[in-house]
Amino acid sequence: MQQLEEYVAQAQDCRKAAQLASTFAEQERLYQMAEHWEQLARQRAAYLHLESILAELLENKPSAP
């Protein structure tokens, strides 16, 4: 979960920095970086979700005869 929170924080920082950027190119690059961090956050969230589903399935697995 910590990685997910870090990715979101990085994206937010990039967006804040983009608002203060002095050039359009700098602003665009920072927004692109924010999008990449957000994509990583989405991927991590999906991984964590699937990991919890797998754990649940394994807990409910019938025992072998």
Phi, psi and omega per residue, in radians:
M1 nan -0.562 -3.106
Q2 -1.054 -0.731 3.122
Q3 -1.052 -0.740 3.139
L4 -1.024 -0.819 3.137
E5 -1.112 -0.662 3.103
E6 -1.141 -0.716 3.137
Y7 -1.104 -0.749 3.123
V8 -1.120 -0.747 3.127
A9 -1.091 -0.710 3.115
Q10 -1.097 -0.740 3.124
A11 -1.082 -0.766 3.128
Q12 -1.097 -0.724 3.117
D13 -1.095 -0.709 3.126
C14 -1.120 -0.717 3.135
R15 -1.159 -0.684 3.088
K16 -1.123 -0.765 3.134
A17 -1.122 -0.638 3.139
A18 -1.099 -0.630 3.127
Q19 -1.165 -0.410 -3.136
L20 -1.746 -0.029 -3.078
A21 -1.077 2.533 -3.087
S22 -1.552 -0.332 3.130
T23 -2.205 2.740 3.109
F24 -1.106 -0.701 -3.131
A25 -1.099 -0.722 3.114
E26 -1.120 -0.758 3.140
Q27 -1.082 -0.819 3.141
E28 -1.069 -0.752 3.141
R29 -1.096 -0.726 3.131
L30 -1.165 -0.658 3.075
Y31 -1.154 -0.647 3.076
Q32 -1.114 -0.735 3.108
M33 -1.087 -0.716 3.110
A34 -1.066 -0.726 3.127
E35 -1.107 -0.673 3.112
H36 -1.150 -0.743 3.091
W37 -1.092 -0.696 3.129
E38 -1.159 -0.638 3.088
Q39 -1.124 -0.745 3.075
L40 -1.063 -0.711 3.121
A41 -1.098 -0.753 3.113
R42 -1.090 -0.744 3.136
Q43 -1.123 -0.727 3.134
R44 -1.143 -0.729 3.116
A45 -1.076 -0.736 3.121
A46 -1.121 -0.737 3.122
Y47 -1.069 -0.818 -3.133
L48 -1.095 -0.670 3.128
H49 -1.121 -0.808 -3.141
L50 -1.161 -0.625 3.114
E51 -1.097 -0.715 3.141
S52 -1.223 -0.620 3.086
I53 -1.124 -0.766 3.125
L54 -1.076 -0.769 3.126
A55 -1.051 -0.722 3.117
E56 -1.116 -0.766 3.124
L57 -1.092 -0.718 -3.135
L58 -1.179 -0.604 3.103
E59 -1.171 -0.610 -3.084
N60 -1.603 0.080 -3.118
K61 -1.179 2.258 3.099
P62 -1.119 2.514 -3.124
S63 -1.272 2.647 -3.125
A64 -1.215 2.561 -3.127
P65 -1.173 nan nan
